[in-house]
Amino acid sequence: MADAHDLHELLRASTGDTGCTAGAAILDAYAELELAGEDAAGVYPGTAIHLQSCPGCRADHDGLLEAARRFGDMRPQ
């Protein structure tokens, strides 16, 4: 079970945080910029802020990056 500090971190709103819904809509573009070595946080600062404070969205982001790194060169058959 999460302690009070973890709960506070999850529920606190950071200035500029776009939230889960807005971040999810561009998460693929954010990851593509990162994979290309571009400044994704500079292009999508609200999403960068959100990923720092939302463990669920951060897990989605990390999983998307991992999948792209492992399978990004595969083409549909």
C-alpha positions, 0 to 999 in steps of 0.5 A, spaced: 500 500 500 502 506 498 504 511 504 502 518 505 508 521 501 506 517 495 499 519 495 501 526 496 506 526 490 500 522 485 495 527 487 499 534 487 498 538 481 504 541 478 504 548 474 504 546 467 502 539 468 497 537 462 494 531 466 493 524 463 488 525 458 492 530 454 499 527 455 496 520 452 494 523 446 501 525 444 505 520 448 507 516 441 509 523 438 513 524 445 517 518 445 518 518 437 522 525 439 526 522 444 528 516 440 530 521 435 534 524 440 530 530 440 528 535 446 521 532 447 520 535 454 522 542 450 516 540 445 511 538 450 513 541 457 506 539 460 507 532 458 514 532 461 512 535 467 506 530 468 511 524 467 515 526 473 509 526 477 504 520 474 507 513 475 501 510 471 503 515 465 510 514 466 510 506 466 506 507 459 511 512 457 517 507 459 513 501 456 512 505 449 519 506 449 521 499 450 517 496 445 519 501 440 527 500 441 525 492 441 520 492 435 521 499 432 525 496 426 519 490 424 515 491 418 508 488 418 507 482 413 
